Amino acid sequence: MHLRLFSVLLLNLITVVTAAQQTTGIRFMQGNWQELVALAEKEQRPIFVDVYTDWCGPCKLMDATVFKEKVVGDKYNKAFVCYKLNAEKGEGRELARQFNVKAYPTFLFLNSSGFLLHKVVGEKASAPFLAIADEALGKVADKDQLGNLEATFKNGNRQLSFLRKFIAAKAALDMDNSDAFTELVKAWPADSLRTDEALLFIGRYLNGLQTPALQILMRNYNSLNQDIRAQIKPRLYNQLVDRGLDFAVSAKRLPEYEQLREYVRQLEPLNDAQHAHLNMLTIAYATITKNDSLLKPAVYKRVGTTMEIPVADIKKEDKRRYDEIMAPFLRGEKDSTKTPGFEEEREYIVNIYSRDLAGRLYEAASSFAQVLPAADPARKEALQWAERARLLMPGINGIQALIEQLKK
């Protein structure tokens, strides 16, 4: 056969095979975010974004199963420009923060201009995954969809009724609405800002902390009646702690941390889980600021009675938790061969309780090692904690290095 003719036939064959492959499953566009939005605007199609991380097991499961199904590909390829976004790499970090993505996978549905329409968290089987596409497409034609409201806000609409609608829409999709609340404070008559109705609205829909609306709410929180406080307290705690204190500590924004911590004190009484979370944040803050008087009581509370639990009981609890997690696989309700990363996960859960206690002891000992002076007797306790952590989780280099540091 003539070489040129053979080359043409080979090229055609490759094209046919490639086209056949592309008809199965979702086709994700390659390129950056700007190119994605430009393509969506050009084609006047909404956008589907799979937000994932490299370590996320459910994300890998979606890749290996649902995303490859023909019925799913037919639906999503026709309706959306599809895109994958790694939340921990490149521009994905800022975009994940912008869309307030906190768990993986998160599925974002945007209009053709890149404004959010719909957000869904967690892996899905094919039927519900197809259903959420229909939900998103139903929002495209809705004049009150968030994308349209975003555009209206950017064009300068500051009417009170519009701002309230915009704020509620952003809160419903767990989007930061600080900018809209700031404009609402300006638009609201001054004598109305301290009414129960205004404060209840702020408490119900506040989804961000960089706004004077927060200061107004906290200045008047204690004057609210018990029923209103009960309605807004869970959401307010979530905003102040999960969105505020956690970030302030990790970013070392200490004045901001101190202000938010004062606000959280106004929410007392809190439950045991909330106190435990705040105690961990106190340890992190005291370690950063080298405040040993604040650190010690928080660390001792964190360690609790961990050192008193017999090793045999810890191993027994390891087995109980392992058996509980593995039971659906043993009963045939789940298939390990269709669970990406199953073997790696199984190695992790064999000693999940030991790992939890060892981590707790390691963190406590490490904070003492970083903050307490060499002559402080409490460092001896930190050494005991580290050695117990090594006993529970032998072979961890970080634990051994901490022991050597404390011995010195």
N, C-alpha and C positions, 0 to 999 in steps of 0.2 A: 504494500500500500504506500502511496506517496506520503512522504513525511509531513507535508503541510496539511493534507487531508486528514491524516491520523491526528495531528495536533488539534484541528478544528473539532473532530469528533470527540476527542478526549475532553476538550474544553466544554463542549455541549453536555457531555456526560456529567462532568463536575457540577455544571450549572443546574442540571436536572436533579442530581443528588442533593445539592445544597438547598434547592427550593423545596424538595421533599422533606428534608430535615427541618426546615424552618416552619413547615406547616404544623409541626407537632410541638405543642407547648407555647409558653409565652416567649416572645422575642423582645429582649431588653435592648434599648438603644445604647450605643456607646458614645461617650463624649462627656462634656462638663455640664453643669447646671444651666449656664447661660445658653448653651446650644440646645439643651432640652426644651427650655421655654420658647426659644425662637422657633423650633420645629413645631411645637404644639400650637403656637400662634399662627404659623404659616398654614398648618393643616386644619386649624380650628377644631382641635380635638382636646378633650381633657387629658390629664396626666395621671398615671398610676405609678407610685414609687414604693418599692420594697426597701425598707430601712432595716439593715442587718448589721451583724458584727461577725468577725471571723470565728469567734468562739461559741456562737449561739447554736445550740443543738436543734431547737425547733426551726431556726432559719434554714439549716442544712436539710432538715426533713422536708420543708416546703420545696426547696430546690430539687430534691431527689424524687418527689412524688407529685404534688399538686401542680406545680409550675410546668411539669412535663406533659400533663394530660392534654389531649387534643381538644376536648370540649372547653377546657379552660383557656387554652391558647386561642381558639377560634373567637371566644367571647372578648378576651382582653386585647388581643391584637387588633380587632376591628374597632373596639370602642375607645381605646386609650393609646397614647404614646407611653410606653412602659420603660421603667428605669430602675436600676438598682443603686442604692446609696449606702456605702459603708460608713456607719456613724462614728467610727474612730480613726478615719484616715482622711487627709486632705480637706477639701471644702465640706466634707460630710460632717465634721465636728461642729462647725458653726450652723449648718443647716439643721442638724438634729437638735441643737439648742434652740434655734429659731422656731421649730415646730414642736418644741417641748417633748421630745421623744425620750422616754425613760425606761422602756422595756422593748424587748426584741422577740420576734419581728414586729415592727409597726408598719401598717399599710396606710399610706397617704394618698388621697385622691384630690387633685387640684384642678382648677379650671384652666383654660388654655393660656391664661396670663400668669399662672403660677400661684394663684391664691387658693388657700385650702378650702375644700368642700366637705370632706369627710375624713375621719381618722378611725382606724380600728387596730386594736392591739391583740397580739397573740396568733399562733398558728391556727389554721382552719382546714377542715376537710373540703373536698371540692365543691359540694353542694352549698354550704354556707359561704364559701369563698366566691362562688358565682352570685350568690344573693347580695353580698355587700357591694359587688359591682353595680347591680341594679339599683341599690340604695343611693350610691354615689351618682349614677346617671340621672336618677330622679331629682337630684338637687341642682343639676346643671341648669334646668329651666326655671328654677325657683328664683323669683326676683329678690327674695330675702336671703339667698344663700350668702355665706360669709364672703365669698369672692367679690360679689357685687357690693356688699357693705364695706369691704376694705377699700374698693375703688372710690366709693362715695365719700368715705372718710378722708382719703388722700386728696380728693377734690375740694375739701373744705367744709363739708356739711357739719355744723356744730349745734343743730337743733337738739333740744333736750330729749325729745321722744326718740329721735334717731340714735343718739348716743347710748341710751338705755338698751335699745334693741341690739346695737352693735356690741356692746359689752356682754350682754347675755349670750349672743351667738359665739363670741370668742371663748367665753367660759365653758360653753357646752362642748367645745372641741379641745378644751384644756390648753388654750393659747394665751400667752401673756397679753393682758388688756390694760397694762399700766398707762399706756399713752392715751387710751380712750377715757380712762377714769380721771386722768389729769385734766382733760378737756371738760369732762362732766362737772368736776369741781368748779371750774371757771364759769360754766353755764348755769349751774344751780344757784338760785338766789341764796345769799349768805344766811338768811334767817331760817332756811329750810335744811341746811346741812347737818344740823344736830337733832333733827326730829327722828323719832323711832323709824319712820318709813324710810328715810334716807340712809340711816345707819344699817338697817336691816338689808337694804338693797346692796350696800357696799359689802356687808358680811357674806351675803349669799353669792355674790358674783366676782368678788376680788380674786384675780388670778395673776398676780404679779405684785411686787413690793416697791417698785420705783415710782411711787405716786403719792401726792399729799393726801389722797383718800385714806391711805393706811393710817397716817398720823391722826386724822380726824376721827376715824373709828376707834383707835386705841385711847385717845384722850377722853372719849365718851363711853367707852366700853362698860365701865363699872356703874354707870348711871342707867344702863339698859335694864329692863326687867328680866327676871330669871328665864322666862319663856323665850324671849328673843335671844338671850345669850346661849341657851341650849340649842337653838336652831342653827346658830352661826359658828359655834365653838369648834366642831369637828373640821369644818372647812378652813377656819382661821388657823387652827393648829397646823394643819397640813401646809398652808401657805408659809407660815412663820418658820416652821421647822424644816420640812422637806424641801421647800423651794428657797428658803432663806438661810437658816443656820447651817445646813449642810454645805451649801455653796460658799458661805462666808468663811467657814473654817478651811475648806479645801483651797480657796483662793487667798487665804490669809488676810481677809478684810476684817481686821479685828474690831475697829470701832463699830462697824455695821453689825458684827456678831453681838457685841455688848448691848446695843440698842434693841436688837431683836430678842435677845435673851430676857430683857426687862419686859418686853411685851408678852412673852410666853408666860412669865410669872403671873401676869394678870389673869391667865386662863385657869389657874388652879381652882379646884383639885383636878389632877390628871390621873390616868390609870397606870398600872404597874409597867406595862409595855412602853408607854410614853416616857415615864421616868427613866426606864432603862436606856432608851434611845438618847435622851437628854444627857444622861450620865456619860455615855460614850462620847458625845460631843464635848462635854466638859473636859474629859481626858485629853482629847485632841487639842482643844484650846489651851489647856494648862501646859501641855507639852510644848506647843509652839511658843508660848509666852514665858516658859521656864518658871512657872508659878508652882512651887512645890507645896505650898500650903493649900492650894486649891486642888492640886493633883492627888495628893495622898488619900484623902477621904473618898474621892471618886474611884480611884484604883482599887482600894480595899472593898468598896461596894461592888465593883465589877468582878473581882475574884470571888467574893462571897465564900461559900463553903466548898469550892471546887477542890481544894487540896484534901478535903476530908473524905471524898468519895473513893471507896476501894476500887482498885484497878479491875478486879474481877467483875464488879458491878458495871463499870464503864464498858467492858468488853461484852457483857451480856446485853447492854442497851444497844451497842453497835449491831449485834446480831438481830435484835428485835426490829430495829429500824431498817436494816438491810432486807430482812424477810418481808416486811411490810411493803417496801418499794418494789421488790421483785415479784410479789404475789400475782399481779395482773399478767406478767409474762409467763409464770408457771401455770396459771389457769388457762392460758391461751387467749386472753382478752387483748393482749398486745403482742406484736411480733418483733422480737429483738433484731431480726435480720433486716427489718424495714425502719429501724431506728438509727439514724446516723450517729456515730460516736458512742454506740452502746457499750462497747468493751471499755473504752476510756472512762465512761461514766460509772460503770460497775466497779472499776478499781477505786474510784473516789468514794462511793457510798458504802464500801465494805466496812469502813471505820469512820463513819460520818460523825458520830458522837465524840469519839476520841479526837477527831480533827477539830471539832468545835471547841472542846475544852482546851486543847493544846493551843489553839489560836488565841483564845481568851487569855491564857497564862502568858503566852509569848508577848502579846500586846501590852499587858500590864508590866511585865518585866522590862520590856523595851522602853516604855515611857519613863520608868524609874531610872534606867541606865542613862537616858538622855538628859534627865533633869536634875537628879539628886547628886550632891557632891560626893566624892569618893569616901569620905569619912562617915556618911550617913548610915546608921545601922540597918535602915530599911532596904539597903541594897542587898543585904544577905537574904532577906525574904525574896527579893527579886531573883536571886540566883536559884533559890529553891523552886520558884515557879518555873524558871527556864528549864531546870533539870527535870521537873515533872513533865513539862511539855515534850522534852526529848524522849522520856520514857514512853509517853503515849504515841508520839510520832517520830520514831527513830529514823535517822538518815537524812533529816532536813538540814541543809547547810546553814541556813539562816539562824536556826535555833542553836546550833553548835557555836557559831560565831558569837552569838549573844552571850552564851555561857562563858566563853573565853574573855569577852570584854568585861563581864561582871567579876570574874575571878581576879582580873588585874587590879 
